[in-house]
Amino acid sequence: MSCCKNKFCHKPWEMMEIVHVDFNDQVTPNIFAFVCCNCWVNTPIGDVTKTSIGDTYNSRKAQKIRQSVLDGDFSYCDKQHCPHIQNDSLPTVDEILNNDTFLWDGIEMNEEQTKKYRDIIINKTVTSDGPEFLHLSYDESCNLSCPSCRCEKVSWTEGPLYEHKKKAQQKVIDYAFGEPHNKYIHLSITGSGDPFGSKLFRELLFNIDGSKFPNVYINLQTNGVMFTPKYWDKMKRIHSNIDAVLISVDAGTEETYNVVRRGGNWKQLMANLDFLSEKRKLGEIKYLRLDMIVQKRNYKEMVDLVKIAQRIDSNVYFASVQLWEPAELSKDFDSHAVWKEDHPEHKNFLEILQNPIFDDPRVDLGNLTEYRACLASS
């Protein structure tokens, strides 16, 4: 894709996602690290259970991925599904080299950040001091069994694989929560299951004393059903560390929710959203967002989800459903991918995107941006 030429992405120098790749393999599991979301850069850089976080982050493969960004070919990136490439929000090399500040996905980078990236570009640096953003996706345990994610409920609480995941978590604890420090680190929990449906992640969230790590920030990515006032209170020692809460809703009505969020509780979720909205208004949660994985079963309710977000004063994010083994809908994936031009409901999908409600600044269409942009230019 020629649009990547002369562009720059800082994620491979700052981000690490840790993922359990062998979903059903309890004999030789691999807890792999990636320098971006593994859906966007699916080449692993190493197994974090075998080396430290820092050593893994500077492996030969990690350096090759960074070199591909500096070369401008982004050859390791999935250009079709990366929302930053799709919505053309990557800054140009010239913007970074010739300005004191620049915009990254609509957010202004300060002079210190700009200098850091400028030095990387000028010196062609392919190593890093260590990840600032860690996405913890090594435990698939969840209280739901959504068809877009899995075939049945997953819960790891004991056994060899649980202990292997625990080993990976200890590497994270050693890196982010060792001796008290002021280093900036941002943890995102979790892209693989639910932070409250996971025994491992509950132990992490409930036992860390955040006061010892004032510059460690935590994003919670959750289905929201178990995010009750009771669990909020159990996390009281990290309240000041919580930065963002992302709620995967995937529907705008209870009827559809019961299908796409199998095992969920719509009424409990709505009550929790009201509670979290109040926490955001009080400044105890800095950022609140509702998410939808767009598919045939829910695309007609995109507008409804925006209205819910408007009611509770939150942001809202959309992304296309992806082929993810062993998700239930992967068996008949094309029938759910309404964003594909040959899908029988693709035209209806485009018509919904014309709704002016998507002009609301709280809305981020992610990798669906190009479809609305094409409508505007036609």
Secondary structure per residue as TSV (DSSP state, phi and psi in degrees):
chain	resnum	aa	ss	phi	psi
A	1	M	-	360.0	116.5
A	2	S	G	-64.6	-19.5
A	3	C	G	-65.9	-15.0
A	4	C	G	-84.4	-16.5
A	5	K	T	-62.1	132.2
A	6	N	T	68.3	17.7
A	7	K	B	-102.1	164.9
A	8	F	-	-137.8	140.3
A	9	C	-	-129.2	126.6
A	10	H	-	-86.2	-8.6
A	11	K	H	-56.5	-42.8
A	12	P	H	-62.7	-14.9
A	13	W	H	-95.7	-8.6
A	14	E	H	-132.4	-20.0
A	15	M	E	-111.9	145.2
A	16	M	E	-139.4	130.1
A	17	E	E	-110.7	133.3
A	18	I	E	-111.5	121.3
A	19	V	E	-132.2	138.0
A	20	H	E	-83.1	110.0
A	21	V	-	-82.1	-42.9
A	22	D	-	-83.7	85.5
A	23	F	T	-54.0	-42.2
A	24	N	T	-113.3	10.9
A	25	D	-	-94.5	106.8
A	26	Q	S	-96.7	0.8
A	27	V	S	-96.1	-51.6
A	28	T	S	-126.3	65.7
A	29	P	-	-70.1	150.4
A	30	N	-	-123.8	125.8
A	31	I	E	-104.6	91.8
A	32	F	E	-90.7	151.5
A	33	A	E	-108.1	148.2
A	34	F	E	-132.2	155.8
A	35	V	S	-94.2	13.5
A	36	C	S	-162.3	-176.9
A	37	C	-	-57.2	130.0
A	38	N	T	-68.4	-11.4
A	39	C	T	-78.8	-20.0
A	40	W	T	-104.4	-32.9
A	41	V	S	-131.5	97.7
A	42	N	-	-95.5	21.8
A	43	T	-	-98.0	115.7
A	44	P	-	-71.4	151.6
A	45	I	-	-106.7	-5.4
A	46	G	E	155.7	170.4
A	47	D	E	-101.3	114.8
A	48	V	T	-70.8	-14.2
A	49	T	T	-77.6	-12.6
A	50	K	T	-102.8	-22.5
A	51	T	S	-138.1	171.0
A	52	S	-	-71.8	163.4
A	53	I	H	-57.9	-44.6
A	54	G	H	-63.4	-45.3
A	55	D	H	-66.6	-40.3
A	56	T	H	-60.8	-38.4
A	57	Y	H	-70.1	-16.8
A	58	N	T	-115.9	28.6
A	59	S	S	-65.4	167.0
A	60	R	H	-60.6	-39.8
A	61	K	H	-66.2	-40.1
A	62	A	H	-60.1	-40.7
A	63	Q	H	-67.4	-35.0
A	64	K	H	-66.6	-38.3
A	65	I	H	-64.9	-42.7
A	66	R	H	-64.8	-37.4
A	67	Q	H	-62.5	-36.3
A	68	S	H	-64.7	-31.0
A	69	V	H	-71.3	-45.1
A	70	L	H	-63.1	-31.8
A	71	D	H	-75.5	-15.8
A	72	G	T	83.6	7.7
A	73	D	-	-97.2	-18.8
A	74	F	-	47.0	42.4
A	75	S	T	-68.0	-19.4
A	76	Y	T	-91.5	-5.7
A	77	C	S	-90.4	143.3
A	78	D	-	-85.7	96.1
A	79	K	T	-69.2	-22.0
A	80	Q	T	-74.2	-32.2
A	81	H	T	-109.9	-14.0
A	82	C	-	-69.5	119.0
A	83	P	H	-67.1	-27.5
A	84	H	H	-70.7	-34.6
A	85	I	H	-75.9	-41.1
A	86	Q	H	-64.4	-41.2
A	87	N	T	-95.0	11.4
A	88	D	T	54.8	43.5
A	89	S	-	-99.6	-0.8
A	90	L	-	-69.1	136.6
A	91	P	-	-74.3	157.8
A	92	T	B	-85.3	156.9
A	93	V	H	-60.0	-39.5
A	94	D	H	-62.9	-38.8
A	95	E	H	-60.0	-40.3
A	96	I	H	-74.1	-39.8
A	97	L	H	-73.0	-28.2
A	98	N	H	-111.2	7.6
A	99	N	-	-135.5	155.6
A	100	D	S	-76.5	-27.2
A	101	T	-	-139.9	164.4
A	102	F	E	-154.3	168.7
A	103	L	E	-98.9	132.4
A	104	W	E	-117.6	109.9
A	105	D	T	52.8	40.4
A	106	G	T	85.8	-3.4
A	107	I	E	-107.0	131.0
A	108	E	E	-78.4	124.1
A	109	M	E	-81.9	141.6
A	110	N	-	-82.8	178.1
A	111	E	H	-63.7	-37.3
A	112	E	H	-64.5	-43.3
A	113	Q	H	-65.9	-42.9
A	114	T	H	-60.4	-43.2
A	115	K	H	-62.6	-40.3
A	116	K	H	-59.2	-47.6
A	117	Y	H	-72.2	-34.1
A	118	R	H	-61.9	-43.0
A	119	D	H	-64.1	-37.8
A	120	I	H	-61.3	-44.9
A	121	I	H	-66.8	-47.8
A	122	I	H	-65.9	-43.3
A	123	N	H	-88.7	-2.0
A	124	K	T	52.6	48.5
A	125	T	-	-76.7	126.8
A	126	V	-	-116.0	8.6
A	127	T	-	-112.3	172.0
A	128	S	-	-145.8	153.5
A	129	D	S	-72.3	-11.9
A	130	G	-	134.7	155.0
A	131	P	-	-68.1	137.3
A	132	E	S	-93.1	-27.2
A	133	F	E	-117.1	115.0
A	134	L	E	-113.1	121.6
A	135	H	E	-100.0	114.3
A	136	L	E	-93.3	104.6
A	137	S	E	-128.7	32.7
A	138	Y	-	-94.8	-2.2
A	139	D	-	-125.2	119.6
A	140	E	-	-85.7	-0.3
A	141	S	-	-56.0	134.5
A	142	C	-	-156.4	152.1
A	143	N	S	-83.3	-7.7
A	144	L	-	-117.4	168.0
A	145	S	-	-134.0	66.7
A	146	C	-	-66.8	133.9
A	147	P	T	-59.1	-27.6
A	148	S	T	-76.3	-6.9
A	149	C	T	-121.1	-39.0
A	150	R	-	-158.0	175.4
A	151	C	S	-99.5	-27.0
A	152	E	S	-149.6	168.1
A	153	K	-	-67.4	141.9
A	154	V	-	-120.9	133.4
A	155	S	-	-149.8	110.0
A	156	W	-	-99.7	116.5
A	157	T	-	-129.9	-12.4
A	158	E	S	-165.2	172.4
A	159	G	S	99.8	174.5
A	160	P	H	-58.2	-43.2
A	161	L	H	-69.2	-37.5
A	162	Y	H	-60.1	-43.3
A	163	E	H	-66.1	-33.3
A	164	H	H	-67.9	-41.2
A	165	K	H	-64.4	-37.9
A	166	K	H	-63.3	-35.2
A	167	K	H	-63.7	-41.6
A	168	A	H	-64.2	-41.2
A	169	Q	H	-64.4	-35.1
A	170	Q	H	-63.9	-34.4
A	171	K	H	-63.3	-38.7
A	172	V	H	-65.9	-44.5
A	173	I	H	-61.4	-43.2
A	174	D	H	-60.3	-38.7
A	175	Y	H	-76.1	-45.6
A	176	A	H	-97.4	-27.9
A	177	F	S	-129.2	40.1
A	178	G	S	-78.2	-121.1
A	179	E	S	-68.8	147.7
A	180	P	-	-51.5	137.7
A	181	H	-	-151.8	169.2
A	182	N	-	-112.0	9.2
A	183	K	-	-67.0	140.6
A	184	Y	-	-77.7	120.0
A	185	I	E	-140.0	137.3
A	186	H	E	-121.8	116.6
A	187	L	E	-101.8	136.0
A	188	S	E	-117.3	121.8
A	189	I	E	-130.6	108.3
A	190	T	-	-149.7	156.6
A	191	G	S	-99.5	5.9
A	192	S	S	-112.4	-21.4
A	193	G	S	-159.9	-124.6
A	194	D	-	-137.6	132.8
A	195	P	T	-61.9	-27.2
A	196	F	T	-95.4	-16.4
A	197	G	T	-87.7	-0.1
A	198	S	-	-110.8	124.8
A	199	K	H	-61.1	-41.9
A	200	L	H	-61.0	-49.5
A	201	F	H	-71.9	-32.7
A	202	R	H	-61.2	-44.0
A	203	E	H	-60.8	-39.7
A	204	L	H	-64.8	-48.7
A	205	L	H	-69.9	-33.7
A	206	F	H	-86.5	-18.1
A	207	N	H	-108.7	-12.8
A	208	I	-	-77.4	136.4
A	209	D	-	-95.7	99.2
A	210	G	G	-65.4	-20.5
A	211	S	G	-63.8	-21.8
A	212	K	G	-82.8	-9.0
A	213	F	-	-136.2	69.5
A	214	P	T	-63.4	-21.8
A	215	N	T	-106.3	16.7
A	216	V	E	-97.1	121.3
A	217	Y	E	-113.8	147.5
A	218	I	E	-124.4	126.0
A	219	N	E	-101.0	134.5
A	220	L	E	-109.7	116.8
A	221	Q	E	-107.5	111.0
A	222	T	E	-145.8	159.7
A	223	N	-	-79.5	-10.7
A	224	G	S	84.5	-11.1
A	225	V	T	-67.2	-38.0
A	226	M	T	-93.9	0.6
A	227	F	-	-83.4	70.8
A	228	T	-	-95.1	168.3
A	229	P	H	-55.5	-32.6
A	230	K	H	-62.7	-46.7
A	231	Y	H	-72.6	-31.6
A	232	W	H	-58.7	-43.0
A	233	D	H	-66.2	-35.7
A	234	K	H	-64.7	-21.1
A	235	M	T	-97.4	19.6
A	236	K	G	-59.4	-26.1
A	237	R	G	-78.7	-8.0
A	238	I	G	-121.8	14.1
A	239	H	G	-53.6	-42.4
A	240	S	G	-72.1	-14.3
A	241	N	G	-91.5	-16.4
A	242	I	E	-73.1	124.4
A	243	D	E	-104.1	-54.0
A	244	A	E	-135.5	148.5
A	245	V	E	-125.4	119.5
A	246	L	E	-112.1	120.4
A	247	I	E	-108.3	118.4
A	248	S	E	-82.0	105.4
A	249	V	-	-100.1	-47.7
A	250	D	-	65.2	14.4
A	251	A	-	-162.0	165.0
A	252	G	S	-118.8	-5.2
A	253	T	S	-138.0	157.7
A	254	E	H	-64.1	-38.0
A	255	E	H	-60.0	-48.8
A	256	T	H	-70.6	-38.0
A	257	Y	H	-56.1	-41.5
A	258	N	H	-64.8	-19.5
A	259	V	H	-90.7	-49.6
A	260	V	H	-84.4	-18.5
A	261	R	T	-120.8	63.8
A	262	R	T	-59.1	125.6
A	263	G	T	94.6	-1.8
A	264	G	-	-80.8	-179.7
A	265	N	-	-139.8	100.6
A	266	W	H	-58.2	-45.4
A	267	K	H	-66.1	-41.2
A	268	Q	H	-64.0	-40.5
A	269	L	H	-61.7	-46.7
A	270	M	H	-62.3	-38.2
A	271	A	H	-65.2	-41.4
A	272	N	H	-66.0	-36.9
A	273	L	H	-63.9	-40.1
A	274	D	H	-62.8	-41.1
A	275	F	H	-63.5	-46.5
A	276	L	H	-67.9	-33.3
A	277	S	H	-61.7	-41.0
A	278	E	H	-64.7	-39.6
A	279	K	H	-64.1	-37.1
A	280	R	H	-67.0	-42.4
A	281	K	H	-62.7	-30.3
A	282	L	T	-83.0	-5.4
A	283	G	T	84.4	4.7
A	284	E	S	-78.0	-23.6
A	285	I	S	-120.1	124.3
A	286	K	S	-78.4	-29.1
A	287	Y	E	-149.0	133.2
A	288	L	E	-128.7	132.0
A	289	R	E	-142.4	140.2
A	290	L	E	-101.6	140.0
A	291	D	E	-120.5	149.5
A	292	M	E	-136.6	126.0
A	293	I	E	-88.2	107.3
A	294	V	E	-77.6	129.9
A	295	Q	-	-152.2	176.8
A	296	K	T	-56.8	-37.5
A	297	R	T	-71.8	-18.8
A	298	N	T	-132.4	-6.2
A	299	Y	G	-60.0	-27.4
A	300	K	G	-71.7	-8.4
A	301	E	G	-110.2	14.3
A	302	M	H	-58.5	-42.1
A	303	V	H	-64.5	-39.8
A	304	D	H	-62.2	-38.9
A	305	L	H	-67.8	-37.6
A	306	V	H	-60.8	-40.2
A	307	K	H	-64.3	-37.9
A	308	I	H	-64.2	-42.8
A	309	A	H	-61.7	-39.0
A	310	Q	H	-65.3	-38.2
A	311	R	H	-65.1	-40.7
A	312	I	H	-97.5	5.8
A	313	D	T	58.6	54.2
A	314	S	-	-122.6	168.8
A	315	N	E	-83.2	171.3
A	316	V	E	-147.4	139.4
A	317	Y	E	-130.9	139.1
A	318	F	E	-121.8	146.2
A	319	A	E	-150.2	149.3
A	320	S	E	-72.9	145.4
A	321	V	-	-63.5	140.8
A	322	Q	-	-116.1	155.1
A	323	L	-	-74.8	106.9
A	324	W	-	-131.4	107.1
A	325	E	T	-74.0	141.7
A	326	P	T	-101.7	44.3
A	327	A	-	-56.6	145.5
A	328	E	G	-59.8	-42.4
A	329	L	G	-75.7	-6.1
A	330	S	G	-66.6	-19.9
A	331	K	G	-69.9	-23.1
A	332	D	G	-142.1	50.2
A	333	F	G	-59.8	-46.3
A	334	D	G	-58.0	-30.4
A	335	S	G	-69.8	-17.6
A	336	H	T	-98.9	-16.9
A	337	A	-	-85.0	76.4
A	338	V	T	-66.7	-15.8
A	339	W	T	-76.8	-12.0
A	340	K	S	-76.9	137.7
A	341	E	T	-61.2	-29.8
A	342	D	T	-90.0	5.6
A	343	H	S	-74.1	136.7
A	344	P	T	-60.9	-20.2
A	345	E	T	-107.4	12.8
A	346	H	H	-60.3	-40.7
A	347	K	H	-62.7	-41.8
A	348	N	H	-63.5	-39.5
A	349	F	H	-59.1	-45.1
A	350	L	H	-65.4	-37.4
A	351	E	H	-63.1	-39.2
A	352	I	H	-64.6	-36.9
A	353	L	H	-65.4	-16.4
A	354	Q	T	-76.5	-11.0
A	355	N	-	-59.4	128.6
A	356	P	G	-63.8	-11.9
A	357	I	G	-62.4	-23.5
A	358	F	G	-76.8	-3.7
A	359	D	G	-80.3	-12.2
A	360	D	S	-56.3	128.4
A	361	P	T	-62.0	-16.1
A	362	R	T	-78.1	-9.4
A	363	V	E	-91.6	131.0
A	364	D	E	-122.7	114.1
A	365	L	-	-84.6	2.1
A	366	G	G	50.2	-131.2
A	367	N	G	-79.6	9.5
A	368	L	G	-95.8	-3.1
A	369	T	H	-56.0	-41.6
A	370	E	H	-60.9	-31.6
A	371	Y	H	-70.3	-38.6
A	372	R	H	-74.3	-34.2
A	373	A	H	-64.2	-38.4
A	374	C	H	-64.5	-37.3
A	375	L	H	-64.5	-40.9
A	376	A	H	-67.3	-31.6
A	377	S	H	-89.2	-11.1
A	378	S	-	-85.9	360.0
